[in-house]
Amino acid sequence: MKYVAMIYGNQAKWDSYPAEKWPEAIAKQDAFNKKYRETGELVGAYGLADAANAQLIRRKDGAPVITDGPYLETKEYLASFYLLDCESLERAQEIAAEMPFADAEPVELWPVLHEAAGDM
């Protein structure tokens, strides 16, 4: 079963993190990613741009209409997501709990119910 583990944040949170601690934090995240890529349980890890770079795409009269996003008015936004492929929900929970910042910030875990065919 596949799961999406999501991390939320905002620019103020990133700016408040001490610059001298970033190399260690990145090293911990890289080690986490390597560990679960090697087990085959981490399908992909994706960091997203700041919310100021998000766009909303709609269609009106058959033509795309593009506006600045994000859609939701919120203090925090989706900052990164991880696609996991695990034998069970319990295993996905264990992996999410091992994320380097899970002791300070929650990780949102969602089951993936449908997947488009790979040969499309």
N, C-alpha and C positions, 0 to 999 in steps of 0.2 A: 504494500500500500504506500502511496506517495503522500507526503505531508509538506506543507509550506510553513516554515518558521519565519516569523517577521519581527523585525526590530524597528522600533519607532524612536524618533529623536527630533531635534531642531537645531538651528544654527547656534542659538544661545548655549545649548548644552555642549555642543562641540567646542565652542569658543571658551567655555569655562574649564575645560579639561586642560590641565597643565601641559604645556608644550613638551617639557622634558619627559613626560610619561608616555607620549605617543609611540615612540619606537618600541617600548616594551608591550604596549597594548596591541600594536600591529603584529608583533612577533607571536603573541599568544593567539591572536585570531588566525594567523597563518598556520600555526601548529595544529589548531583545532581543525581547520580546513583540510590540511594534509592527512591528519589521522582518519577523518571520516571519508575522504576521497579514497584512501587506501582500502577501507573496509567495503567500499562500494555503496555506502549508505548516503553519502553526500553527492547528489547529482550535479548541483551547481550552487554557487554562492554569488550574489549580485548586490553590489552597493549602488544606490541610486543617487542622482544629483540632488542638490538642494531644491526644496519645493519651489523656489523662485524660478526654476527652469522647467517646471511642469507646464503642460499645455492641456487644454480641453479641446477635443475634436468632436464636432457634431456635423450632421449633414442637414442642410436646408435646401429644399428644392433641387435635390440631387447633387449639390456642390458642397465641398467641405467648408466648414466655418471653424476657424481656429482662434481660441482666446487663451489668455494666460490662465494658469491653474494655480494650485490644485483646486479641485471641486469643493472639498470640504473646508470650512473655516475652522481651523483647529490650531492649538499651540504646537502639537507634535504631528509629524507626518511619517509615512513609511520611508525609512532610511535604507534598509537592505532586507533582502529575503534569501532564504536558503531552501532549496528543493531537496527533500530527503526521500529515500526509498527504503522503508523499514519493514521488517516482518510483522511488527505489531505497533499499536498505539503506545504501549508501555515503552518500547524501544525508542520511538520518536521522542517521547517525553524525557527519557534519560539523556538523549543527545542534546535536546534543547536546553536541559538543565546544565549541561557542560559548557555551554557557550560562555566565553570569557567574561561577559558583563552581566550574566544572568543573576549574579549575586546582588547587583545594584538595580537592574532594570528587567522588567518582565519580557519574556519571549512569547509572542502570540503564535499558537500552533493550530493550523487548520488542515483537516483531511482534504486531499484532492479527490473529487468524486469522478471526474471525467477527464480523459486525455484524448486529444485529437490523434487520429491515426498518423503514424510516422511516415507513411508512404504517400502522403498527400502532395 
